[in-house]
Amino acid sequence: MDNRPIGFFDSGLGGLTCIPFLMKALPREKIIYFGDTARTPYGSKAPSTIMAFSMQIADFLVHNKVKMIVIACNTVTSTCLPDLQARWPEIPIVGIIQPAVDKVARNCTTDNNIGIIGTKVTIKNRTYNALIEMLDPTLNIYATPCPTFVPLIEEGIIQHEIMDLSIKYYLDHFISYNKIDTLVLGCTHYPLIRKNLEKLYPGLRIIDPSEEIIDSIDNVLRKYDIYSENSDFENTFYASDLSENFINMINRIFENSEFKVAFKNFDLDVL
């Protein structure tokens, strides 16, 4: 038993999409979440900047005595996972990408055309492509960046024509030309526009890493025997900028539940 919280972090509010799945599968677990809303988006930043920011946040979570860290951000996972694990070898740290990769390898064949969408950094790093190819080099994989999705989502522009037009701009040709039938949401913000995607591209199979990560979390808790039992810790959500959209998203997820929202500002001149 270990009643310490699980630490989650993301470049903004996207990582919050993991939390409902966690609460359903592992309702006794408590969390500390950090969203770097003041410095989002990460997807267009230099890898050295992403690394510096991620180290700051991981240090903050460790200082707050989390029992494991979940990188609820594809950009950070594709850029920083091994370095964060090396910095804190005594704390289990899992990334968002591998569980989705495993789902693709289990459920897809050469008859499928798999599309990966994500930030510029995630797509440029080819992390999804490389990991999928390691498990099954015969699969058909295509990838494209969608850089405007995160800023629009962070601004709350979701159920709006602007969002749909942006989706169509990036994906109409990509999906039709490559005959995509399976789409991996390579950014934890993207589940927030899943309904838009399903409306615009009916019949498309969607793989959501925010859901797939839960099995990896469960495996770590079981391996180290660190499940919570009767924790009195209050779920806490930190942000580097307490935007209205961030608070509204938390309220939507934790309706009728107790939680704490707090502000944590890092030195923006860290570099």
Backbone as a ProteinNet text record, in pm:
[ID]
protein_1_A
[PRIMARY]
MDNRPIGFFDSGLGGLTCIPFLMKALPREKIIYFGDTARTPYGSKAPSTIMAFSMQIADFLVHNKVKMIVIACNTVTSTCLPDLQARWPEIPIVGIIQPAVDKVARNCTTDNNIGIIGTKVTIKNRTYNALIEMLDPTLNIYATPCPTFVPLIEEGIIQHEIMDLSIKYYLDHFISYNKIDTLVLGCTHYPLIRKNLEKLYPGLRIIDPSEEIIDSIDNVLRKYDIYSENSDFENTFYASDLSENFINMINRIFENSEFKVAFKNFDLDVL
[TERTIARY]
84.5	0	87.4	43.6	116.1	14.8	-20.2	-124.6	-74.4	50.7	98.6	26.9	14.2	-55.3	30	-36.9	28	45	163	187.4	164.1	87	63.1	113.4	168.7	192.4	180.9	146.8	127.4	162.9	173.9	202.8	85.4	-32.6	-150.4	-262.4	-382.6	-497.9	-522.3	-449.8	-474.9	-461.8	-363.3	-341.8	-456.8	-544.9	-662.7	-752	-737.7	-820.2	-790.5	-673.9	-641.2	-720.3	-755	-804	-936.2	-1037.6	-1160.8	-1138.8	-1048.8	-1019.4	-953.2	-863.3	-798.2	-900.2	-986.5	-1083.5	-1181.7	-1213.4	-1303.9	-1235.3	-1110	-1039.6	-977.3	-928.5	-855.9	-908.3	-1031	-1096.5	-1032.7	-949.5	-885.9	-761.5	-711.2	-588.3	-615.2	-519	-525.3	-415.4	-432.1	-338	-292.7	-173.8	-129.3	-108.2	-175	-162.9	-97.6	-6.4	50.3	33.1	-32.2	-46.3	31.2	124.8	209.7	140.1	25.7	-60.6	1.2	97.5	161.7	258.8	307.7	410.4	366	237.9	185	173.1	181.3	203.7	352.1	384.6	522.3	558.3	458	482.7	561.5	571.9	649.1	779.5	812.4	932	1052.5	1171.1	1294.7	1302.8	1359.3	1372.1	1443.3	1543.6	1615.3	1523	1432.5	1336.3	1237.1	1186.4	1093.3	1159.6	1286.4	1359.9	1371.3	1407.6	1424.5	1293.7	1185.8	1055.5	1013.9	1034.6	993.1	1071.1	1199.4	1279.4	1228.9	1194.7	1138.5	1013.9	923.9	795.9	813.6	896.9	922.1	984.3	1077.6	1136.9	1029.2	937.2	827.6	740.5	708	624.9	698.1	825.6	903.8	911.5	930.7	933.9	802.4	694.2	562.9	530.5	634.2	627	525.3	527.4	444.5	510.2	429.4	484.6	520.6	468	505.7	468.5	524.7	496.1	445	336.6	279.5	300.7	375.2	394.4	274	175.3	50.6	62.7	173	202.3	287.1	237.5	311.2	441.2	439.1	559.2	670.8	638.4	738.5	784.7	691.1	727.8	825.7	797.5	883	1018.4	1028.7	1151.5	1233.1	1167.3	1235.2	1226.2	1149.3	1123.8	1250.5	1347.1	1467	1544.8	1550.8	1624.4	1555.9	1424.3	1351.7	1366.6	1361.5	1379.8	1520.4	1619.5	1757	1775.3	1705.1	1716.7	1656.1	1547.3	1477.7	1460.2	1569.5	1559.4	1479	1462.5	1390.2	1238.8	1192.7	1050	1004.8	904.4	854.5	799.5	845.2	797.9	752.9	627.3	574.4	531.4	544.4	503.5	375	315.7	182.7	185.7	301.8	306.3	303.6	385.1	399.3	267.2	179.9	53.6	-30.2	-32.4	-106.9	-40	92.6	167.8	132.5	127.9	92.1	-48.3	-141.2	-278.8	-281.2	-205	-197.8	-144.9	-36.8	25.8	-67	-146.4	-239	-358.9	-404.1	-533.8	-528.1	-410.1	-400.6	-321.8	-354.5	-286.1	-243.7	-187.9	-146.7	-266.5	-386.2	-506.5	-543.4	-484.7	-516.8	-418.4	-465.1	-380.4	-391.3	-281	-279.9	-228.1	-305.6	-264.8	-225.9	-116.3	-72	-82.7	-154.1	-157.5	-102.7	-30.5	29.8	90	167.5	236.1	353.5	412.4	527.2	641.8	669.1	781.1	754.7	634.9	602.5	615.5	561.6	567.2	710.2	783.7	921.4	1009.3	985.5	1066.4	1039.5	925.3	888.5	884.6	853.7	853.8	747	627.1	521.3	562.1	608.5	647.6	751.3	856	966.8	921.5	840.3	796.7	699.8	610.8	519.6	597.1	693.3	772.5	854.9	896.3	969.1	880.6	752.3	660.8	608.3	586.3	535.8	576.6	687.1	737	652	551.7	469.2	351.9	325.7	209.4	229	119.5	120.6	95.6	196.5	187.9	210.9	124.4	135.8	119.7	188.9	184.3	180.4	111.2	106.9	88.9	157.7	139.7	14.2	-45.9	-165.7	-143.3	-56.8	-8.6	-111.6	-221.1	-317	-417.7	-422.3	-523.5	-507.2	-384.6	-364.1	-400.6	-353.5	-393.5	-544.6	-613.1	-758.8	-825.2	-777.6	-835.6	-810	-687.7	-655.3	-742.8	-785.8	-873.5	-1020.5	-1048.9	-1186.9	-1265.7	-1197.5	-1265.2	-1277	-1378.1	-1393.1	-1520.7	-1634.7	-1761.7	-1790.7	-1711.3	-1717.8	-1671.7	-1724.8	-1689	-1539.1	-1475.2	-1331.2	-1254.2	-1294.2	-1226.4	-1247.2	-1369.8	-1397.2	-1321.2	-1312.6	-1238.5	-1089.9	-1036.3	-895.8	-871.5	-961.9	-949.8	-951.4	-1045.7	-1056.8	-933.3	-878.3	-759.6	-643	-622.7	-509.2	-538.5	-665	-690.8	-768.1	-841.2	-919.6	-832.3	-729.2	-641.5	-562.1	-511.7	-431.7	-509.5	-634.1	-714.7	-756.8	-800.6	-848.8	-734.5	-623.8	-512.8	-448.7	-433.8	-369.5	-468.4	-597.6	-703.3	-697.6	-681.9	-668.6	-797.1	-785.7	-901.9	-884.1	-759.7	-729.1	-649.1	-696	-630.8	-587.4	-457.6	-402.8	-395.8	-457.1	-457.3	-326.9	-224.6	-90.6	-66.6	-168.8	-158.3	-274.8	-249.1	-356.3	-461.5	-435.7	-541.9	-648	-608.3	-695.5	-821.1	-822.4	-949.7	-1061.7	-1024	-1125.2	-1195.6	-1138.5	-1205.9	-1243.8	-1251	-1286.5	-1424.7	-1520.1	-1654.5	-1652.7	-1569.5	-1555.5	-1503.5	-1400.8	-1341.2	-1440.6	-1516.7	-1614.2	-1726.4	-1761.7	-1865.4	-1815.6	-1691.9	-1637.9	-1593.2	-1549.5	-1497.3	-1561.7	-1691.4	-1760.3	-1698.9	-1693.2	-1636.8	-1488.5	-1423.5	-1280.2	-1256.7	-1168.3	-1133	-1031.7	-1062.1	-976.7	-911.9	-780.5	-705.2	-661.5	-702	-681.9	-577.2	-455.6	-352.5	-392	-480.4	-523.2	-596.7	-661.2	-727.8	-631.7	-544.8	-455.4	-351	-316.1	-212.5	-252.8	-382.4	-428.9	-376.9	-371	-317.7	-172.1	-94.4	45.9	57.9	-28.4	-28.8	-62.3	-164.7	-205.7	-92.7	-21.5	89.6	200.3	229.9	332	287	162.7	111.6	115.4	84	86.2	230.2	317.6	457.1	524.6	502.7	569.5	482.2	363	268.9	246	205.4	188.7	47.3	-50.5	-188.5	-226	-312.1	-369.5	-486.3	-512.6	-626.9	-726.5	-688.7	-780.6	-711.4	-665.2	-592.5	-686.5	-641.3	-719	-661.1	-570.9	-512.1	-619	-615.1	-710.2	-651.2	-721.6	-674.7	-642	-520.9	-473.2	-428.5	-474.9	-443.3	-366.8	-241.3	-158.4	-153.1	-140.2	-119.8	-27.7	51.2	138	61.6	-59.9	-151.5	-292.5	-363.9	-496.6	-600.9	-601.2	-695.6	-836.2	-933.8	-1073.7	-1100.5	-1040.4	-1061.5	-1007.2	-890.9	-831.5	-924.7	-974.8	-1063.3	-1194.8	-1248.9	-1373.8	-1358.4	-1242.7	-1219.4	-1214.5	-1148	-1141	-1280.5	-1357.3	-1494.2	-1578.1	-1556.6	-1631.9	-1593.7	-1464.8	-1417.5	-1457.7	-1445.3	-1466.6	-1596.8	-1698.7	-1828.7	-1873.4	-1915.1	-1963	-1853.2	-1727.4	-1616	-1530.7	-1452.1	-1366	-1228.3	-1175.9	-1041.9	-990.6	-860.6	-796.9	-727	-741.1	-671.6	-570.4	-447.8	-341.6	-257	-191.7	-105.1	39.8	118.3	261.1	333.4	406.7	477.5	624.8	675.9	817	888	1018.1	1100.2	1094.4	1029.6	1015.2	1148.3	1249.8	1381.5	1473.7	1414	1489.2	1611.2	1602.9	1714.7	1821.5
-120	0	124.1	225.6	352.4	461.8	542.7	643.5	776	780.1	901.5	917.9	1040.8	1062.8	1023	1007.1	989.9	1127.6	1156.9	1285.1	1277.3	1370.6	1383.5	1519.9	1528.4	1662.6	1667.3	1788.9	1814.9	1960.2	1994.5	2132.4	2225.3	2169.8	2252	2170	2185.6	2115.3	1979.9	1946.7	1823.4	1697.8	1695.5	1576.9	1544.9	1641.3	1616.8	1508.5	1482.4	1380.6	1240.4	1221.8	1091.6	1066.1	1172.3	1159.1	1083.4	1108.8	1030	880.1	839.2	696.8	641.4	719.2	676.1	661.4	760.2	758.8	642.8	605.5	492.6	359.6	345.1	217.6	201.4	311.8	306.1	416	402.4	511.6	547.3	461.3	492	578.2	590	667.1	816.9	891.5	1036.9	1093.6	1218.6	1274	1415	1447.3	1585.6	1606.5	1703.8	1733.1	1869.4	1878.7	2009.2	2034.5	2145.8	2189.6	2318.6	2316.4	2434.1	2532.3	2581.8	2663.9	2798.5	2845.7	2973.8	2961.2	2838.7	2821.1	2729.6	2690.6	2608.5	2692.7	2631.3	2489.6	2454.7	2329	2281.5	2235.9	2199.6	2130.3	2206.3	2337.8	2416.5	2469.1	2426.5	2475.4	2385.6	2438.5	2362	2249.1	2134.9	2024.1	2063.2	2150.6	2192	2269.2	2347.8	2421.3	2325.7	2231.2	2131.5	2052.8	2017.6	1943.1	2023.8	2151.1	2235	2249.6	2276.3	2290.3	2160	2047.5	1917.6	1880.8	1911.5	1884.5	1966	2090.8	2174.6	2111.5	2070	2017.6	1884.1	1796.1	1668.2	1688.6	1781.7	1812.8	1859.2	1941.3	1990.8	1875.6	1782.6	1669.1	1579.8	1555.1	1473.9	1542.2	1673.2	1749.7	1734.7	1714.3	1696.5	1550.1	1465.7	1327.7	1240.7	1247.7	1156	1018.8	914.4	778.2	731.5	797.6	772.7	896.3	907.5	1021.7	970.1	1029.8	1000.1	1122.4	1105.1	1214.2	1212.4	1295.8	1298.2	1394.6	1384.8	1475.2	1399.2	1389.1	1318.2	1387.9	1521	1595.9	1571.3	1577.6	1553.6	1408.4	1315.8	1173.9	1147.3	1203.6	1177.6	1246.1	1344.7	1424.6	1391.7	1362.9	1367.2	1241.5	1141.6	1028.9	963.8	923.2	858.1	949	1078.6	1171.6	1189.4	1196	1208	1080.6	966.1	839.4	829.2	880.3	878.6	974.5	1087	1186.5	1135.9	1059.9	1010	858.8	781.7	635.9	564.6	627.9	563.3	580.4	658.4	683.7	630.2	544.1	497.9	614.8	626	731.5	665.4	689.2	629	739.4	710.6	805.1	761	851.6	831.4	752.7	737.7	684.8	532.6	464.1	319.3	242.7	276.8	202.1	210.1	326.8	340.1	260.6	260.9	181.3	33.5	-14.2	-154.6	-185.1	-90.7	-109.8	-118.9	-35.4	-39.9	-175.1	-219.6	-346	-465.3	-459.3	-569.9	-573	-458	-449.8	-420.4	-390.1	-354.4	-458.4	-468.2	-559.1	-480.4	-551	-485.2	-438	-479.7	-430.6	-289.6	-244.4	-113.1	-7.2	115.6	231.7	320.5	333.9	396.6	539	632.9	772.3	816.5	888.6	947.8	1098.6	1163.5	1310	1359.7	1470.7	1523.1	1660.4	1707.1	1835	1819.8	1931.9	1927.9	1846.7	1865.5	1794.2	1644.7	1604.2	1461.5	1395	1457.9	1398.3	1397.7	1506.2	1513.5	1407.5	1380.6	1281.1	1138.1	1115.5	983.8	875.9	914.7	817.8	711	752.9	654.5	560.6	616.9	533.5	430.3	475.4	386	274.1	309.2	207.9	108.1	156.2	64.5	-28.2	27	-53.4	-159.5	-128.9	-229.3	-349.7	-324.7	-433.1	-504.5	-429.3	-489.8	-402.2	-434.4	-351	-358.5	-445.8	-459.4	-362.2	-293.1	-205.8	-78.9	-26.2	94.8	216	301.3	413.1	544.4	640.4	774.5	875	985.8	1083.2	1225.1	1311.9	1452.6	1541.1	1655	1747.4	1832.2	1869.7	1955	2067.9	2163.9	2258.8	2355.7	2380.3	2477.4	2415.3	2282.7	2219.4	2258.7	2250.8	2276.9	2420.5	2523.3	2659.4	2680.3	2624.2	2637.7	2568.2	2448.6	2374.7	2448	2498.9	2572.1	2696.3	2753.8	2871	2833.3	2703.4	2658.9	2662.3	2676.5	2682	2539.6	2467.8	2326.4	2303.3	2328.7	2312.9	2439.4	2456.5	2580	2549.9	2625.1	2605.6	2622.1	2710.1	2731.5	2603.1	2528.5	2403.4	2303.1	2290.2	2195.5	2231	2359.8	2401.7	2370.7	2388.1	2355.2	2205.5	2125.1	1979.9	1941	1995.3	1961.6	2007.5	2122.1	2174.8	2075.7	2021.3	1930.2	1786.6	1742.9	1599.2	1552.7	1638.8	1592	1519.2	1584.3	1522.1	1406.9	1427.6	1324.5	1194.1	1202.1	1081.5	1020.1	1103	1048	993.9	1066.5	1025.3	895.4	884.5	765.7	656.5	680.5	583.3	540.5	641.1	615	555.9	444.5	386.2	382.3	403.8	404.5	529.7	607.8	734.8	736.3	758.9	767.7	915	948.7	1086.5	1110.2	1153.5	1165.2	1291.1	1338.8	1453.5	1441.9	1460.9	1442.2	1552.5	1659.6	1757.7	1703.7	1616.8	1579	1501.9	1425.3	1364.3	1466.2	1591.4	1695	1732.9	1692.7	1715.2	1582.3	1477.3	1345.9	1347.6	1415	1421.1	1492.7	1595.3	1664	1567.8	1491.5	1396.6	1289	1237.9	1133	1186.2	1312.1	1373.7	1393.5	1440.2	1471	1346.3	1243.3	1121.6	998.5	977.4	862.2	730.6	635.9	505.8	493.8	605.1	603.2	543.5	444.4	389.4	482.4	523.7	618.7	550.6	565.8	513.8	631.3	628.5	740.5	702.6	755.5	723.9	761.6	860.3	899.9	786.9	702.3	584.6	468.2	449.2	333.1	340.1	460.6	475.6	414	394.7	347.8	208	120.7	-13.6	-7.5	84.5	98.7	147.4	240.2	288.4	174.1	97.5	-16.3	-117.9	-142	-237.7	-191.8	-61.5	-8.9	-22	12.4	3.9	-140.4	-234.3	-375.5	-424	-387.3	-433.5	-392.3	-267.5	-215.1	-221.7	-279.7	-291.8	-156.3	-58.8	76.3	130.4	41.4	86.8	167.1	265.4	337.8	258.1	280.3	215.4	318.3	391.1	488.4	624	674.6	800.4	917.4	1008.3	1129.7	1249.5	1221.1	1327.8	1389.7	1519.8	1588.9	1606.1	1557.9	1574.8	1722	1746.1	1884	1910	2021.9	2059.5	2190.9	2184.3	2303.7	2349.9	2480.6	2537.5	2656.9	2680.4	2797.8	2924	2904.9	3017.1	2962.7	3007.4	2953.3	3014.4	2964.6	3015.3	2964.8	3036.5	2997.2	2861.4	2834.9	2706.3	2590.5	2611.1	2507.3	2472.5	2574.2	2552.3	2489.6	2534.7	2476.9	2330	2293.8	2153.9	2067.4	2115.3	2040.6	2026.5	2133.5	2128	2024.5	2016.3	1919.8	1776.8	1752.1	1618.2	1576.8	1670.3	1637.3	1696.3	1695.5	1745.5	1669.4	1743.1	1687.3	1617.1	1645.7	1588.4	1700.8	1666.3	1765.3	1764.1	1882.6	1894.7	2034.9	2052.1	2181.2	2227.6	2355.7	2415.5	2515.4	2509.1	2595.5	2650.9	2762.2	2828.7	2800.8	2764.6	2744.7	2807.5	2913.4	2985.1	2946.3	2905.6	2876.8	2998.3	3000.2	3104.8	3088	3181.7	3171	3190.1	3237.6	3254.8	3139.1	3019.9	2903.5	2877.8	2912.5	2886	2993.9
0	0	0	-74.6	-78.3	-112.1	-14.9	-34.1	-91.3	-132.6	-199.4	-334	-382.7	-509.8	-630.4	-742.3	-871.9	-934.6	-986.7	-1051.9	-1201.7	-1254.1	-1397.7	-1441.8	-1562.9	-1615.9	-1767.2	-1813.1	-1955.8	-1981.8	-2108.9	-2146	-2117.3	-2095.9	-2069.6	-2011.6	-2067.3	-2012.6	-2078.3	-2186.2	-2259.7	-2175.6	-2087.5	-2004.7	-1911.9	-1891.1	-1808.9	-1868.9	-1999.3	-2062.9	-2011.3	-1945.7	-1886.2	-1757.3	-1687.4	-1550.4	-1538.8	-1624.4	-1610.8	-1624.1	-1713.4	-1729.1	-1603.1	-1543.7	-1420	-1307.9	-1292.9	-1184	-1197.3	-1320	-1341.8	-1311.7	-1358.1	-1342.6	-1204.7	-1146.4	-1019.3	-926.9	-879.6	-806.9	-673.3	-617.9	-489.4	-503.8	-626.7	-646.5	-643.4	-591	-587	-675.7	-717.1	-814	-777.9	-827	-841.8	-991.6	-1045.8	-1188.8	-1205.1	-1301.4	-1335.6	-1484	-1516.3	-1654.9	-1675.7	-1769.3	-1791	-1884.8	-1841.3	-1925.2	-1962.5	-1884.8	-1916.1	-2033.2	-2058.7	-2161.4	-2275.5	-2272.6	-2381	-2509	-2627.1	-2655.2	-2658.8	-2630	-2637.8	-2778.7	-2857.6	-2984.2	-3087.5	-3074.1	-3169.7	-3109.1	-2986.8	-2919	-2948.2	-2923.5	-2943.4	-2840.7	-2878	-2782.8	-2653.4	-2661.2	-2539.7	-2445	-2500.6	-2418.8	-2353.8	-2431.8	-2379	-2266.4	-2284.7	-2182.7	-2053.8	-2066.2	-1947.1	-1871.2	-1942.7	-1878.7	-1810.5	-1878.4	-1825.1	-1700	-1698.4	-1579.4	-1460.3	-1484.4	-1378.2	-1318.2	-1405.2	-1359.1	-1287.5	-1343.2	-1277.2	-1139.3	-1129	-999	-899.8	-948.3	-864.8	-814.2	-902.6	-862.4	-762.5	-786.3	-693.2	-557.3	-557.6	-432.1	-355.8	-428.4	-366.3	-336.6	-341.6	-292.8	-367.3	-500.5	-578.1	-580.8	-600.4	-601.3	-742.5	-843.2	-981.7	-1062.2	-1182.8	-1269.3	-1403.1	-1449	-1580	-1668.8	-1776.2	-1872.2	-1965.9	-1934.5	-2010.6	-2128.2	-2197.8	-2309.1	-2410.3	-2534.1	-2637.8	-2673.3	-2676.9	-2712.7	-2612	-2483.8	-2379.8	-2383.1	-2399.4	-2404.5	-2518.4	-2634.9	-2750.9	-2740.7	-2651.5	-2641.2	-2517	-2406.1	-2275.7	-2190.2	-2228.6	-2138.4	-2082.9	-2166.2	-2110	-2014.8	-2044.4	-1959.4	-1823.3	-1823.3	-1696.8	-1614	-1679.1	-1606.8	-1548.1	-1620.5	-1569.8	-1453.4	-1456.2	-1349.2	-1218.9	-1230.2	-1111.3	-1121.1	-1113	-1131.9	-1023.7	-907.8	-798.2	-809.1	-906.2	-922.6	-1058.6	-1062.9	-1193.8	-1274.7	-1399	-1488.7	-1618.1	-1657.3	-1779.4	-1874.8	-2003.4	-2106.5	-2173.2	-2245.1	-2303.6	-2433.7	-2496.6	-2632.9	-2640.7	-2561.6	-2576	-2564.3	-2469	-2461.1	-2588.3	-2653	-2778.1	-2889.9	-2890.5	-2988.1	-2974.2	-2850.3	-2826.5	-2878.4	-2859.4	-2907.4	-3059.7	-3125.6	-3271.8	-3318.1	-3257.1	-3298.9	-3274.8	-3169.1	-3137.9	-3231.7	-3276.7	-3343.4	-3492.4	-3544.3	-3685.7	-3764.9	-3893.4	-3984.4	-4108.8	-4204.4	-4329.1	-4411.5	-4374.4	-4440.7	-4395.7	-4285.3	-4230.4	-4276.2	-4281.9	-4304.8	-4181.5	-4109.6	-3977.4	-3988.6	-3939.3	-3938.5	-3799.1	-3787.7	-3661.9	-3675.5	-3584.7	-3585	-3451.7	-3455.7	-3333.9	-3358.3	-3262.2	-3276.4	-3372.7	-3410.9	-3500.9	-3442.8	-3312.8	-3250.2	-3246.5	-3205.4	-3197.6	-3332.9	-3435.6	-3570	-3623.7	-3601.4	-3649.9	-3583.1	-3455.9	-3384.8	-3430.7	-3495.7	-3548.5	-3440.7	-3318.9	-3209.5	-3230.6	-3267.1	-3293.6	-3406	-3515.7	-3630.4	-3591	-3521.2	-3487	-3393.8	-3293.4	-3196.9	-3259.1	-3345.5	-3414.4	-3506.2	-3579.1	-3671.8	-3599.2	-3475.8	-3397.3	-3365.8	-3342	-3307.9	-3431.8	-3538.7	-3662	-3780.9	-3843.6	-3954.6	-4080.5	-4083.3	-4203.5	-4206.6	-4097.9	-4091.6	-4175.3	-4226.3	-4308.6	-4219.6	-4203.8	-4110.5	-4184.1	-4157.1	-4214.4	-4100.5	-4108.7	-3999.1	-4053.4	-3980.8	-4021.1	-3897.3	-3892.2	-3779.7	-3798.5	-3685.9	-3686.2	-3586	-3616.1	-3516	-3459.2	-3528.9	-3473.5	-3377.9	-3369.8	-3284.9	-3138.4	-3084.7	-2941.7	-2904	-2975.7	-2938.3	-2940.8	-3038.9	-3044.8	-2926.7	-2893.5	-2781	-2650.3	-2633	-2510	-2494.7	-2605.3	-2601.8	-2589.1	-2585.6	-2571.5	-2700.1	-2813.3	-2943.6	-2996.7	-2949.9	-2983.5	-3063.5	-3003.4	-3074.4	-3154.4	-3258.9	-3337.1	-3478.9	-3573.7	-3713.9	-3737.7	-3660.8	-3678.7	-3652.7	-3549.7	-3518.4	-3630.9	-3677.8	-3786	-3913.4	-3943.9	-4063.2	-4049.4	-3928.6	-3905.1	-3922.4	-3867.6	-3882	-4029.8	-4103.7	-4245.4	-4323.2	-4285.5	-4352.6	-4342.3	-4223	-4202.5	-4244.6	-4233.5	-4242.3	-4365.3	-4432.8	-4547.3	-4648.8	-4697.5	-4798.2	-4736.9	-4614.8	-4547.9	-4536.2	-4493.2	-4472.7	-4606.2	-4699.5	-4827.2	-4912.5	-4922	-5007.5	-4957.2	-4824.3	-4766.7	-4727.2	-4751.7	-4719.7	-4572.2	-4485.4	-4341.9	-4286.6	-4215.1	-4146.7	-3995.4	-3948.1	-3804.9	-3773.8	-3678.2	-3646.7	-3501	-3479	-3344.2	-3304.3	-3192.2	-3142.5	-3067.7	-3141.5	-3086.3	-3005.8	-2937.9	-2847.3	-2750.2	-2620.9	-2522	-2527.7	-2603.1	-2626.8	-2723.2	-2813.5	-2923.7	-2883.5	-2773.8	-2734.1	-2711.8	-2684.4	-2664.4	-2794.7	-2909.8	-3037.9	-3102.7	-3023.1	-3077.9	-3143.3	-3081	-3139.2	-3273.8	-3285.1	-3414	-3519.7	-3483.2	-3576.8	-3617.7	-3522.2	-3552.5	-3641.1	-3622.3	-3706.5	-3849.5	-3863.4	-3995.9	-4071.8	-3998.8	-4061.7	-3998.2	-4021.6	-3960.8	-4007.8	-3917.6	-3949.8	-3923.6	-3892.5	-3863.3	-3724.5	-3715.3	-3583.4	-3518.1	-3395.2	-3324.5	-3204.6	-3193.3	-3079.1	-2993.5	-2867.1	-2774.9	-2670	-2678	-2577.8	-2435.4	-2418.4	-2284.3	-2213.4	-2290.3	-2234.1	-2218.5	-2318.1	-2317.4	-2205.3	-2158.6	-2056.9	-1923.6	-1901.1	-1770.6	-1738.7	-1837.2	-1812.7	-1769.1	-1827.2	-1787.8	-1643.6	-1605.3	-1466.5	-1372.5	-1407.1	-1324.5	-1311.1	-1420.3	-1416.5	-1321.1	-1320.8	-1229.8	-1084.9	-1057.3	-919.7	-869.8	-959.6	-920.7	-901.3	-994	-987.8	-858.4	-816.1	-697.3	-572.1	-586.9	-474.8	-407.8	-488.1	-435.3	-462.4	-463.6	-472.7	-348.7	-367	-253.2	-196.1	-68.1	-4.6	47.6	150	207.9	220.2	107.1	108.6	136.7	223.1	248.3	172.6	79.2	-1.4	-90.9	-106.1	-191.6	-330.8	-432.4	-570.3	-594.3	-646.3	-659.5	-802.7	-857.7	-995	-993.6	-1034.9	-1045.3	-1190	-1207.6	-1340.3	-1327.6	-1430.9	-1431.1	-1472.1	-1519.2	-1545.8	-1528.9	-1427.1	-1397.2	-1490.3	-1612.7	-1711.7	-1681.1	-1733.2	-1714.6	-1778	-1893.8	-1960.7	-1879.4	-1813.6	-1730.6	-1614.2	-1547.2	-1432.4	-1477.4	-1589.3	-1639.7	-1673.7	-1730.1	-1763.9	-1638.2	-1534.9	-1409.5	-1348.8	-1350	-1297.4	-1372	-1504.4	-1583.5	-1546	-1524.5	-1492	-1350.6	-1255.7	-1115.4	-1060.4	-1142.1	-1097.9	-973.2	-871.6	-744.4	-665	-693.8	-618.3	-560.4	-459	-395.8	-460.4	-484.3	-539.1	-508	-527.2	-502.6	-629.2	-660.3	-773.1	-718.6	-769.3	-716.5	-830	-801.7	-898.3	-863.4	-963.2	-944.2	-1061.8	-1035.4	-1141.2	-1139.9	-1255.2	-1267.8	-1325.9	-1309.9	-1370.4	-1521.7	-1589	-1734	-1806.3	-1733.9	-1793.7	-1757.1	-1745.1	-1700.9	-1788.1	-1916.7	-2006.9	-1999.9
[MASK]
+++++++++++++++++++++++++++++++++++++++++++++++++++++++++++++++++++++++++++++++++++++++++++++++++++++++++++++++++++++++++++++++++++++++++++++++++++++++++++++++++++++++++++++++++++++++++++++++++++++++++++++++++++++++++++++++++++++++++++++++++++++++++++++++++++++++++++++++

